[in-house]
Amino acid sequence: MPTKIKVHEEGRDDEYGTLRKKIDVVKTPPFETPTKCIKKLEDPIPTSAYINEVTKKINLQTIESFQEGKVLPRNLRKRFIDNKLNLTIFDLMFNSVPSYEITKALSNYWYVCSENTLVLPTVKSAMLKENNKWSLKRITACVAFFESLIDIAETINYKPFIGTIPLLPPKFSKPFVKLYLDKGFNAFAIDVGARDLINHVADLRAILLEINPVFPLNEVFIYACNMGIPRFTTDRARADDFLSLFAYIDAFGNIFKSRGGAPRPDLRNIKPQPPKAKQFLRTELNYQLLHTNQNFTSYNQREQIKETNFVRELIGIERMQKYLERKKGVDETAFKHLNYVMEKVKIK
């Protein structure tokens, strides 16, 4: 029987969904949330970065190579960082649910590539759609596929599971949540699908409302990944990924997948645009658009770690409303949508 992640509440903000928790995963040093995850961060690694994302795209060729001994788990495990919670996340490139034989091979590969947790994979939207629309039939098949992955792993597993939930309209996310709750999971990964979370907060609220009656949100661990940002207005865009910390997200990660879409022939002759980069501004909770080929990935992660640590220390000392009001990037839309979460999602 796999273990569970131990979660203990140590403080909260009464106005926004911001909780300080102590998270204890077997064979991993305990840490506190809210926190920012790192991914391929250049040295030196901050001691206050507690979660390391190790992502890999998986297709049928990957599984075949694993079975033939051509792909070795140690190549992926080299990216683990000592004394961190290393989350191995498979990003499946399948357009449909694979056969049971492939599922067994995938489950074995998933298990040996994971350190102290088993994070259910992320999937392409094509696996969940039919005729370019969300399909309950396809989602039911995907949930059954996930259940097989879990059941196979459970025969040898002691590691706690983290159930991955695609951020979809409630009708379509509910089967994923039900599977994990029925299995007794108390840790969840929300795959936002490279969309801006604040403008899709109704879908997040529906997921939280499903979890909360079974496992109160102060007793679970919630991680989110692939969070995009709204369109830039002139040279600024709201940092929706960071703002997830005020909607019951304990740890927010990085983007490792892009939004889908067929190639557009009408854009072939468009003049190439100058290179663009986005820089996180702690003082505003904004991203600044810069016309440069400079890469700000490591810089942004470090700045977000610093600001997340600052927020964590404020919990129980200063109201989050006051903190957010000082940030220029937190507009009326953000306040409205964050309040929308808090109107219904209440914990004891």
Summary of the structure (lengths in Angstrom):
residues: 348
radius of gyration: 19.8
end to end distance: 29.0
largest distance: 57.8
contacts: 1087
relative contact order: 0.15
helix: 37%
strand: 24%
